[in-house]
Amino acid sequence: MRIQDFQRRIEQIYFARDSARGLAGTHMWFCEEVGELTRALRRGQKPELEGEFADVLAWLATLASIAGVDLERAALTKYERGCPRCTQAPCACA
């Protein structure tokens, strides 16, 4: 699944509710999910990691949708040439 397809799927499932909550309220939910991912990483909870990464990606996608950002296009625009600073892959920045 492409990033754009994933973003559209998350819109189908959650956009009405998330957009009604607004950008600030949805951002707070995103931060909570990042916190859950952080806890799972710190505790070495491998079984939970896959779900937590998926949740963070879903909340990021819904934030992008509310803000009117095509997440796939944004990622490609910034990173398709490599590191945004040195344009190398892998990054050669000091």
Secondary structure, 3 states (H helix, E strand, C coil): CCHHHHHHHHHHHHHHHHHHHHHHHHHHHHHHHHHHHHHHHHCCCHHHHHHHHHHHHHHHHHHHHHHCCCHHHHHHHHHCCCCCCCCCCCCCCC
